[in-house]
């Protein structure tokens, strides 16, 4: 906001103090009618970004009306009066928020931060409720007025389009989540589990035997997404819900991701598909470990290698030359800097060194079609099937692709989309030969039917995949990250280039004993640099 303009609260009414030329020294906002043309003439429709004065005035009028409880009037100061009126009216009628005090902060251009102090009152129970939010002022397209750009998050930052605020009996009883050994898993000690526990509560709270309390909560537009508690007026009685998680593995996962921004990790038990750990280090509450959609880079070569072996194109000890450059349908593909070409390389050599060009050249062999990788991923690794893990998941996508994407898909770029849950499952399937759909609560709890792959991997393919992954972990690109681990180990690194990013996403997947894990760190660089240490730490914790 330009020099001389200040928004403040005077006597319970918002005011704008104006010190610029041509303005009075002090005007109550409720008395400002705006700037028009000469007497009797219609004002011209304004264009361009709103001025600092207009930003202050529009924000002031909106916040004043909202604080008074006049939802319709406040909505008129937005660019979506219909949606704004509904949500602002519900602020009092559904959320039971009263004694609302809104205090604007210093504007930054068109953005105006503000703090909210209110009281939640419901059936004789009251509690204070405070939080911070912000709004943005824009120019109305047809009216030319300075208006608040309407987003549900203006009312509360946890709200998305279609969400509402509600106060009343909780949508589901609270739960006490415990791990496989009965150890309590709470948000305080395992912060990554906050969104997971909320989803588990929504789905299984009624089955866990608890009783609901009275809460202020976010009700999503899609009820299956689960509510989010913002304030508890009366505590309910939690019911105990047993998960497949392992407290030691979960602790290791939480600690590991805390060292790297925008990172996520999942660990599963290959012999059963049970999820042992899930952790995210993010600024939001998105469970990227289960729901993310990113190109997995060279970790995808596990599936690609299996397909090449199953198709009879080559084998671990068979030829997979690694030139410094390959071209597929006019698209050049190169290797990571520093990787020396090797025209005599075997598939095991090129896998362990993560040679892109070897895989691109092999995709052109007889017997490999646009559908080959898709069929391998779905029929043998369970990718893209309808997983029912107990909470929301994205189940991976390897679409049949023509043109350059056929080659790029084979090295985990192109149109392939995965997350750490998918890649941990891929590694588990490579270890055992059979896809076991990951679960975080036992399917018997709600009799849900798990996804099943139509085929198992041939025993010979499993043997070769384990051999190549072990070599990668011992002497290949995964060795630095896996060097401290003993026993039966295997790994695969990945670096996924993303347009607009200075550094690639770092991917790593590996196994040790009966634990398989996968991690991603966005803009983390090469696979072994950031994702590698995360996976290694989780594998070291065991199950």
Phi, psi and omega in degrees: 000138188288162184305133177098356179250128182219137177256133182212174179246121183234118176058033180082002180238134177291142180222156175244124176265120186244121183244008182276167180298142176086001180243154172290166184289330188203120180229130171290134184299322181298344179260357180275125182257355179101174182257123180241189179273193179300157181308128177088355180249149180286135179293147178289146177287123183281154176228171178085171180300148177294147178285169178300321179295319179294322178300311180298318183291315181296316179298318182297313180296317180298310183294324179296313180295319178299313181299327179284345183089013179267086186297317182295319180293317179298320181296330180293343178266015177242171178265014173210075187298324184296308181292320182297318182298318181297312184290320180291325176294319179293340179304323179263314187285324183259319180273345178059043177264124181231179180050050186279126177236123183243123184240110180287148175258194181286127181290147174238092186068238180270355181268134179234109175284153176207154177254151182237129171234127182211177177233132174266121181235124183209116176049051175085355178253136180224145175210143175290152181218122183225146178195172178246147176213187177203159177226163177233136180259132181232170176271126177299133186297315183261327183275335185076001181282154171279119186228154174288126178288110191284126170219144178302329182294346174299319182290317174202135185298344179276352183274139171243170181307128179092345179283157175226163173261135180225144169237131181164195177300134182307146181298336176209153177297151176293158178236154168251102180283135177234158180275185185299337181256009178088008179279136185291136177244104181244165183293331183296314183269339180228074188301330179297338184277355180308301179296327179294315180296322178298318178293319179296321179298315181299319185277326189235004181303319180292334182273344186275350173093010180271179175236139184287153173260194176252127189218156162264124185216161174271124175259109181294155176300318175267108186299335179291346181283345177090143179280165176231117181284128178257330181203138178253119177274316178226124182291139172271179177260116183287145171260151184274132179237119179276131177249175176272356186294158176243120183304316178297318179294320179296318179297317178297321180294317179299315181294319183295313182289337181297342182273349185224122181295149176054044181242155181213150180213149174223141172236138178230161174264111184301328183288343183226341185085000182292134177281126181263331182202147173212124183214146178225145171240097185218165177274349177244187181253020179289130179275074183298333180298327181255331190243357182294159179223096182223152172294130186272003180060210189288355172297337178294343181295346173297312179291319181296318178296319178299318180296316181297322178291313182295330179278353181077016180291318178200185176215175185306321181266003182271174186289138173207069184307145184239082176285168180283347182206142175223152180235128176238115181046054176072004179257116180284141177234134180235172178261173176296147179305139177093353179274111182288139178294153179211099182288346180256014184294147170268172177299321178297321177299309185291329176293312183294327180267357180057056181275112180295316188296328179298315182290323178296319179293321182289334178297340183271000184286157177302142179096345179261125181243179177297337183265351189301313183291323178299313182295319178297314183297317184279310189286332184245331181254357175074012182287135177084000174280172183272089181287144176231079187279343185117336171223176183297140175220154164255129194260017176084157180212126175229080185288148173296126189227135175261176177066209185295334183293337177300316179287318182293325177302323183295337178251020173076024175242219177058235184256004181289136179228129181216174170219173182302326177299314180299314184287329174295322178291321176301314180295319178298319179293320177298326180289317189257338182091350182233133176285124174240112187301129179298142176222150177248343168225151183300136180297337180293342181297325180226015176056035178280148182266124183278153177291145180228133175284150184282341182219156170263162174286139174302147182303322179296322179294317178301314180301317182289321177297317179295321178298315182290323179289325176295317178297321178298321181286329185269319186222002181258207185293341180270356186299315181303319181285328187263001189298335183272357185262143178248171176089201181281108185230158175200160183201164169209132179265163177203143174228119185250116178287139179228128179304133178089351179261140178289327181234150179288164171285136180267126178237149176202138173222148182197172177221157173207120183060229181259043175224130173239139183220154176214147181217155172224143173231112183294131185057033181271356179091212182292156186306318182283349186287313185237309179296326180302306178299329178296309180298317181302318181295320180290318178296325180295331181286341180071206183234000000 
